[in-house]
């Protein structure tokens, strides 16, 4: 995928005539990313989903908890008659003076007649919001812990690494279930719970990088010119191990959304009436037979989001480090 | 090698103790206890009874006292008594552990076989149609939330086609006979096993392909071919064995995910295993049951990691652990 941008010319002209284009590392990385079609596609879809979740509610005529018992289990249809009951193309044919058609429910309605599309927009706010917040905070926290552990060594390293071991040995879903019983679940506690596990779990990559960077000469130079530990960590180690962190934010966002939706599906995450893509599925499970669209659409949103985050993450990894490129 | 294994096995114990302290602390901070349920369910249950029973069960003990009481019982094999199911925990867990192990072991074998096959074929036939299709599918499969995949399969195979039962573990009206029983169990296992295997297989297949592609470029394979070793032997004996190294690490780390995945898959298919029991016991404040399951899962995970380390040493004789 990622070929080198500035290929050296085979026959070099004389020194004075050489045309030198100076390309910054950032622009090389950007160009590599742009050339990766899957990654750009994934990025655009994530952007569209964010737009759908945050700008969509301005356009829909419904609110997420607007109950309409006359329109329970309306199948997906873009238009419908004012009386309800008749959907899609049949509605056009049966239109009359007193029975005009109007905007319907493009993704159907649930057992209380709530519009699935509107709910999926608000659910998207919750799920995407948790994904972004948790991915960023837990990457920062685990990078900091990893850097601290690698830099300080000794007892601190031992304590942080044992905490890491313990958190890796405990199966994540059961632990998250217990945590969500301790902290009554809502948007922010959900973020906190996922951060607690993710923040401790990561950090091995940063630790390894810091152990390597500690031996570099610039570190020695920084120490000899009087740099304190926090300056070393924040100014030298973390910026130098930034590229895996970007990748872990993107992949971590997908992971956080996956975990959040799983927990909410089990009924231990975001609680109704606040919609999330996960808890929309758990309500839907009992209406398999009568209303399969209730199961289908929230899952499609989760699937699209996870896949596109993975695409962007892979693309970023390839752009940062061409050696890691998959063939 | 033996020394290393022993060393690593001994290292597991301090880690297990740490895990048990963390797990105990977390469970202890969960709101609600078994007595709250009794207080709600039984109108004759007075407040005096409540206080008396709290003292008997040791529910007011400070954390370290409660922990040592639990730990001293646990090392003798007494994991407590489930207030929700009214049976000793061990009796409750063992059949379910068996069910979960059947599910995860089957899924594990299938996932590894499928991952190695798919990964190897698409590495050998790089850029072929098979490669593109299988890598596209595994990429998509990697992003499928497994509980949703479960729901969709139930809709397809149980609701629409009536081929497979939507959940449970066995039918009530099976004739007594080993093969009839096994066939019946199999029908219930197909979907949960497939989903558990699939969600891990996708990542493993991609790893196999990538690391095999790295190995296939190396010179020693040309040497092997040049001295007349058959292509099949070159791939299987020479290339695949070396390319397994990164995969072993991934599989070792994936052990926890297998059991964590069991929680949600077992709940979707109401399969009576450890995962479902874990969910029910957390929901029903059944403290000792959750604790026992957490410890058992942690123990299995540590063993999984140890086995991965041993496999690592076996695959790469250069690695010495001393």
HADDOCK unambig.tbl for C-alpha pairs under 7 A between the chains (distance, minus, plus):
assign (segid A and resid 166 and name CA) (segid B and resid 15 and name CA) 6.88 0.50 0.50
assign (segid A and resid 166 and name CA) (segid B and resid 19 and name CA) 5.54 0.50 0.50
assign (segid A and resid 169 and name CA) (segid B and resid 256 and name CA) 6.82 0.50 0.50
assign (segid A and resid 169 and name CA) (segid B and resid 298 and name CA) 5.22 0.50 0.50
assign (segid A and resid 169 and name CA) (segid B and resid 301 and name CA) 5.95 0.50 0.50
assign (segid A and resid 169 and name CA) (segid B and resid 302 and name CA) 6.45 0.50 0.50
assign (segid A and resid 170 and name CA) (segid B and resid 298 and name CA) 5.33 0.50 0.50
assign (segid A and resid 171 and name CA) (segid B and resid 256 and name CA) 5.34 0.50 0.50
assign (segid A and resid 171 and name CA) (segid B and resid 257 and name CA) 6.77 0.50 0.50
assign (segid A and resid 171 and name CA) (segid B and resid 259 and name CA) 6.74 0.50 0.50
assign (segid A and resid 171 and name CA) (segid B and resid 260 and name CA) 5.26 0.50 0.50
assign (segid A and resid 171 and name CA) (segid B and resid 297 and name CA) 6.97 0.50 0.50
assign (segid A and resid 171 and name CA) (segid B and resid 298 and name CA) 6.98 0.50 0.50
assign (segid A and resid 172 and name CA) (segid B and resid 260 and name CA) 6.11 0.50 0.50
assign (segid A and resid 173 and name CA) (segid B and resid 260 and name CA) 5.40 0.50 0.50
assign (segid A and resid 174 and name CA) (segid B and resid 260 and name CA) 6.91 0.50 0.50
assign (segid A and resid 178 and name CA) (segid B and resid 27 and name CA) 6.71 0.50 0.50
assign (segid A and resid 178 and name CA) (segid B and resid 30 and name CA) 6.98 0.50 0.50
assign (segid A and resid 178 and name CA) (segid B and resid 282 and name CA) 6.65 0.50 0.50
assign (segid A and resid 181 and name CA) (segid B and resid 30 and name CA) 6.04 0.50 0.50
assign (segid A and resid 182 and name CA) (segid B and resid 29 and name CA) 6.37 0.50 0.50
assign (segid A and resid 182 and name CA) (segid B and resid 30 and name CA) 4.76 0.50 0.50
assign (segid A and resid 182 and name CA) (segid B and resid 31 and name CA) 6.21 0.50 0.50
assign (segid A and resid 258 and name CA) (segid B and resid 145 and name CA) 6.50 0.50 0.50
assign (segid A and resid 288 and name CA) (segid B and resid 155 and name CA) 6.66 0.50 0.50
assign (segid A and resid 289 and name CA) (segid B and resid 159 and name CA) 6.93 0.50 0.50
assign (segid A and resid 299 and name CA) (segid B and resid 148 and name CA) 5.95 0.50 0.50
assign (segid A and resid 303 and name CA) (segid B and resid 143 and name CA) 5.89 0.50 0.50
assign (segid A and resid 303 and name CA) (segid B and resid 144 and name CA) 5.29 0.50 0.50
assign (segid A and resid 303 and name CA) (segid B and resid 145 and name CA) 6.54 0.50 0.50
assign (segid A and resid 306 and name CA) (segid B and resid 143 and name CA) 5.16 0.50 0.50
assign (segid A and resid 307 and name CA) (segid B and resid 140 and name CA) 6.35 0.50 0.50
assign (segid A and resid 307 and name CA) (segid B and resid 143 and name CA) 4.90 0.50 0.50
assign (segid A and resid 326 and name CA) (segid B and resid 210 and name CA) 6.67 0.50 0.50
